Amino acid sequence: MKQTKTIYLEPVKDQTEGEHIETTLTHLIGADRVAFNDNPDEIEIEFDTPMNLNTLEKAVYDLGCTVLY
């Protein structure tokens, strides 16, 4: 079942960091689409099982970003 969720985080430092986050998350199994919204502190992710929001948030955290909610 496909889901689309937004992860809110502290704004990324620059475009390079944002691209690195998008690329890394896109390569996770189950992640179909990853894109920053108009704000540099919101990532919209479309994913399918077996992926879940907690796993995606942990991946963002592991990249050195602070997940706000």
N, C-alpha and C positions, 0 to 999 in steps of 0.2 A: 504494500500500500504506500503510495507516494505521499510525502508530507512536505510542506514548505514552512520553515521557521526562520525567525530572525534572532541572531545572537547580538547582544549589545555589549560593546567593549570600550575601553579607553581608546581614544582616537589613535590611529597608526601614525608613526613618525613621518613617513614619506610614501611616495608611490611604490617604491621598490619593496618596502615591507608589505604593503597591501597586496602587491602581485605575488609575493612569496607565500602569503597566507592563502590567497585564492588557489594558487597552484597546488600547494600541499594538501589542502582540503579536498580539492577536486580529485586527487589521486586516491582518496580513501574509498574502499569498497562500499558501494551503496550511495555515495554522494554523486548526484547527477549534475547539479548546477550550483555554483558558488559565485556570488557577486556582492561587492559593496554597494549599498544603496547610495542615495545622494549624499548622505552623511558618512564621514570617514569612521564613524563609530558603530555602524550597523552592517552586519553581514547577513545576507539572505541566502539560505541554503535549501535546495530541494534535494530530498534524499528518499531512499526506499529501504525497507528492511533488508538486511539485518542491522543497518545503521540506526542509531537513535540520537536524540539531542544531547544526552549526557556524554556520549562518546565524542561528538563533534565539539562540545564545549571543552572537554579535556584536551583535544587536539589543539584547539586555539590557545589554551593555557600553556600547553607544552611548547608552543612556538614563542612564548615569552610575553603574551598579551594578557591583560587583566580583563576577565569576563565580568561584566557588571551584573547582568541578569539575562 
